[in-house]
Amino acid sequence: MTPVSIGVLGIVALLILLFLRVPVGVSMIVVAITGNMILSSPGPALHKLGIDAISLTQNYGISLIPLFILMGMFLAKAGLGGALFEFINYFVRRFRGGMAVATLGASAGFGAVCGSVVAGVSTITSVSVPEMIKNKYNPGFSAGVSSAGSAVGVVIPPSSALVVYGILTEESIGQVMIGGIIPGFFTIFLLILTVPFALLWKKDLAPAGDKTKHPFPWDKLKLVWAVPVIFFVCIGGIYGGFFTPTEAGSVGAFASLIFAIAVRAMNWTVFKESITRAVRISAMTFLIIVGGQLFAQFLARSTISAALGSYISGLDVAPFIIIMLMFLIYTVMGLFMDEMSDLIILTPILYPIAITLGYNGVWFGVLSIMMLILGFITPPVGIVTLVASSISGVPSLDVFRYQWMFWITIGISVILMVIFPNIIMFLPNMMFK
């Protein structure tokens, strides 16, 4: 049996294990060890498992992930998600659909200081959807707005997905993270523009605007100022070369802790809960990363990536068609799994092909995550939509029914980024100049 055949069988075995609901990290480790045993022998394969697992988790860059997750936990406990929603809603409530706009704005703001898409959708949905329904918004539309906006938060730094992509591909983590800024906020802007068009299509999705005068929400301003400050300190520090990404994560986590203490949202119980949840999410993420790296090394040893790259580059097909098919694969996988699992499974296979075709690695990474976002809200099993449905109590079919407009908008945003690569590459190209 040739090494390439072993690599193909490894991919098939991985898909079977995932279908049987074996955890993603465990599935990749089992396939990688078994494949390496066949390619060499059991002794070296097991020895390599121990060495690689230790060396990877000692990687300085990977410590950024728990720091960003912890930052999001502290800020969520401080009530920042709800404060963002209510503060933005003060300015837009007089317009029809204003609460939908406030939800999208809060999604962008919380995404800018939270490293987890699930934490983002959980926080924003629990705050915004009950308020929208209470104000006579259509329940499916309310949850659809929340899930679409929260899904886009995965590409806004700090983003664990962007960090993992940088680690897997050895692209500059700083440039990959900075590359997500314009695409993330640009897509949120397009989603906001979609709201009035949705109301033209069906006016009963939202009531008339609230013309009542309300006092300025000074109490919310005392919380929301932390979003631009922490974001610009962390991401601006990376962009200007003042911090490494890991140092930025440390500063952000510490600043978030001080902020939570200052607004009296932190006590010993909350602190322990935040640490415990961050540790659990980080441990799960590390297991997936270790499995992904071992699986990538197995694929490299089987030479399947090189063989695929050579085969595809020799096809009489425009590289643009191939890259779009690759992005479609990301979208389909986004239907079933979270962003970490998708990236770690697909990146070792598709990244070398994209580079062989001459595409920039930072551009490919950001667009890959954008395509995952489409999968997150695609029926019947878009993972972010299902989370929003579960938290809000709105049936998933109702959420999907009113979410299709936002799906199209995100698709248009992706097409614009393909046509105009500088939407992604402008800021990374300007770094350190």
N, C-alpha and C positions, 0 to 999 in steps of 0.2 A: 504493500500500500504506500503510495507516494505521500510526502508531507502535505501537499495541497489537499489531497483527499481526507487526510486526518483533520486538517483545518475545517473543511466543509462539514465533516461529521461532528466536529466540536460545536459549530454554530447550530446545527440541527439539534444536538443534545441539549444545548442551552435553551433553545426555544421550547423543547419538550418539558424541561424542568420548570421553566417559567409558567407554562400552561398548567402544570401540576401544582402551582402556587408555592413552590420552593422559594424562599427569600432570594432576592436578586444577588446579593453579595455571596451567599453560600453557593448558589448555582454556578456563578462564574469561577469561584475557587475550585469547586469540584471538577468542572470541565477542564480548567487550566492544569490542575495537578494530573488528572488522568491523561490528558493530551501530552503533557511533557513526559510522563512515564512511558508512553508509547513511542515518543520521538527519541527518548534517550534511555533512561532506566529509572526504577523507583528511587534509588538512593539519591542521586543528584537532584531529582525533581522535588523530593521532600526537603532536602537541604536548602534548595533555592527558595522554597515557600517561606521558611523561617527567616532567611536573610532578607528577602524582599519585603516581607511584612514589616519587619523592624525598621529597615532603612527608609521605607516609604512614610511610616507614621512619625519618624524623626525628622522628616523634611520640614524645614523652617517655614516654607510657604503654606503648608497645609494647616498650620495653627491659626491661620486667618479665618477658617470656617467656623470653629466654635466661638471665636470672638464676635463675629458678625451675628451669629445666632443668638448669643447672649445679649448683645446690644438690642436686638429686636424683642427679646423676652422682657428686659427691663423697661423698655419704652411702652410695650403693650400693657404691662402691669401698672404703669403710670397713667393709663387712660388716654394715651395720646391719640389712638385711632378715633375714639368718640369725640375728643376735642377738635380734631381736624375737621371731621364731618360737620359738627355744629358751627364751627367758625366760618368755614366756606359757605355753608348754607345760609348764614346771615346775609351774605352779599348777593346770593342768587335766588333766594326763596320767592321773591316777587315775580319771577318769571315762571311760566308753565314748564314743568320738567326741571325746575331748579334743584330739587333734591337729588335727581339723577346726576346732574352736573357736580353737585357737592360730593356725591359718592365716588365719582371718577376722580375728582381732585384729591379726596382723602386717600384713595387707592394709590395715586402717584406719590403723595407725600409720605404715606406710611411705607410704601415700597422703597423710598429713598433712604430709609433708616432701618429696614428689616431685611434679613438675609434669607427668609424662607417664604415660599409662595403659599404654603398651607397655613402658616401663622398669619400671613397677610389676609387671605380670604376669610379665615375664621374671625379675625378681629373686625374687619370692615363689614362683613355680612351681619355679624351679631349686633353691630351698632346701627347700621343704616337701614337695613331691610325692615325691621319692626317699625321704625319711624316713618318710612315711606308708606307702608301698608296702613298705619294709623292715620296718615294724611290722605288716604283714598287713592294711592297709586296702585296700579295693577300688580298683584303679587309676583307673577312670572316675570314681568318687566323689571320689577325692583331687584329680584334675585339675579336676573340676567345681567343687569348693569353692574352689580357688585362682583359677580364672578368674572366678567370680561375685564373690568378695571383691575381687579386683584391679580388676574393671570398675567397682565402686562407688567406688573410689579417685579416679575422674575428676571426681567432684563435690565431693570434699573439698579445700578450699584448703590449700596453693597449687595451683591448677589452671589450666593454660594455656587450657583450654577456656572457663572462666569469664572469663578475661582477654580472650580473643578476642571472646566475646559482648559484653562491655562496650565494646570498641573499635568493633565493628560497629554497635552500636545507640546508642552514646553514653550508655548508662546508667552510673551510678556504678560503676566497677570495684570499689571498696571494698565497696559494698553487695552487688553480685553475688557477690563472693567470700565475704563473711560469710554470705550467704543459703544457701551450700552446706554450712555446718558441721552444723547440726542434721539436715538430710535425709541427709547422708552417714553420720553415726554412728548415726542412728536406723535406717537401712536395714541397716547392719552388725549392729546389735543384733537386728533381726528375722531376719537370716540365721543368727545364732548360735542363736536359738530354734528355727529350722527343723531344726537338726542332730538333736536327740533325736527329733523327729517322723519324720525320714527313717530313723532307726534302728529306730523302732517298725514302720515299713513293711517294712524289710528289715534284719534284725539282722546279717547277715553283711557289711554294708558296712564295719563297723569291729570290731576285736577288743575284748575286755574291757579295762577300764582297767588301767594299770600301777600296782600297789600298792607296788612297791618304793620304798624310801626313797632319795632322791638328794640329794647335797649342794646347797646353795643356789648358784645360778649367779652368783656374784659377778663373774666375768669378763664375763658378758653384761650385768650391771647397769652395768658401766663404760662400755658402749656405748649402751644403750637410754635412759639418762637424757637423751640429746641430743634425743630426739623431743619430749617435752613442753616442754623448754626452748626449742628453736628454734621450735616451733609457736606457743607462747604469746607469745614475743617478737615474731615476725613478724605473726601474725594478731591477737594482742592489741594490738599497736602500731597496726595499721590500725583495729581496732574502737574503740580509745580516742582516735583522732585524733592519736596521737603521730608516726606515720609516714604518708607517702603509700604506696600500694601499691608503687611503684618503689623507694622507700627501704627498705621492708620486704624486698623481693627482694634488694637489695644487702646488707642486714644478714644475711639468711639464707644467701646464698651465701658471704659472708666467714666467718660462724660455722661453716658446714659445712666450709670449707677448714681453719680452725684446728682443728676437731674431728678431721678426718682426719689432720692432722699430729700432733696430741696422742696419738692412739692408734696412731701409727706405721704408718698404712695409706697414707701418701702419700710418693711419691718423684717424681723428675723424669719418669720414664716414665709413671707413673699419672696425673700431673698433665697431661701432654701428651695422653694418651688421653682424659681427661675433657673437656678443652677442645675437642679435635678432634670428639668425638662431640656435644658440646653445640652447637658451631658448625654442624655438618651438620644436626642436627635443627632448629635455629633458622633456618637458611637455607631449608630446605624449608618451614618454617612461614611465614616471611616471604613467600615466593613465593606461597603459598596465600592469605595475607591480602591481598597486593597484588591478586592476581587477583580475590578476593572483593569488594574495595572497588570495583574497576573494573566488575565485573559488576553490583554493586548500583547504581552510578551509571548504567549503561546501562539497567537495568530502570526506574530512576526517570525517565530521559529518555523512555523508551518509554511511560510512564504506565501500565504494566501493573499495578504494585502498587496505584496509586490506583484503577484500574478494578476490580481484584479486590476491594479493600476496599469500594468502593461497591456492587458487585454482591452480595457476601456479606452486608453489613449490611442490604440490602434484602430478603433472603430471609426467608420465614416459617418460620424454623428457630431453635430455641433456641441462643443463643451457646455454651452448654455443649457441645452436639453438635458444633458447628463446631470448637471448640477441641480436643475429643477426636480429631476426624478429623485435625487438624493434628499432634497428638502422635503419632498412628498413622503419619503420613508420616515423622516423625523415626525411629520404630522401624524401619520398613522400610528407610530409608536406612542405618541403623546396621548392617544386615546386611552391607553391601558395603564401607563406607568407614570410616576412622577419624573420631574426633570432630571434628577440625579441618575436614576436608573437608565433612562433613555440615553443621556449623554455618554455614560460610561460604557454602555453596550455598543452604541453606534459609532462613537468617535474613533476608536481604534481601527474600525473598518473603513469609514468614509473619509476621515481627515487625510490620510495619505493619498487617496484618489483625488481629492480637491486640490492638494498641493501639486500633484503630478499634472493636473490640468491647467496649472498656472494661476490659481486663485489665491488671494491673500488669506492667511490663516485667521487673522483677527476678524475680517469681514465674514468669513465662513462661519466662525464661531457664533457671532452675534446673530446672524441670520438663521443659524440652526436653532438657536433658542427661540427666536421669533416664530419659527415653524412649529416648535413644540407648543407654544402658546395657542396656536390654532387647534392643535390636538386636544389641549386641555379643555376646550369649550365646544368640541365637536360631538354631536350625538352618535351613538346612544350612550357612550360611557366616558365622556369627557371628565377627567378626574376632578378638576377645579369646580366645574358645574355641579357635580355630585356632592362635593363638600358644601358648597353654598346651599344646595337643596336640603341637605341634612341639617345644617345649622338653622336655616330659616323656617324649615317645615313646609316649604313650597314644593309641590310635586315636581320631580325632575323634568317630566314631559312639558310642564308649563314653562319651566325655565328655558328649556331648549327652544320652545315655540316662539318666544319673544327675544331670543338671543341672536337669531340669524343675522340681523342687521349689523350687529357688532362684529360678528364673525367675518362678514364681507368687508367691513372697515379695516380690520386687522390684516386681512388678505391684501387689500389695496395698499396698506402701509408697507407690507413686505415687497410687493411689486415695485413700489417707488424706490425702496432701498436697493433692489436688484438693478434697476435702471440707473439710479444715481448713487453709486457706492459711497460718495463723500458724505452722505447722511450718517453713515457709520464711521468712516475713516477720517473725517475732518479733525476731530479732537485728538485721536491717537497720533495722527501725523504731525500735530502741532506740539506734542509733548516734548519738553526739554529744549525747545527751540528758543 
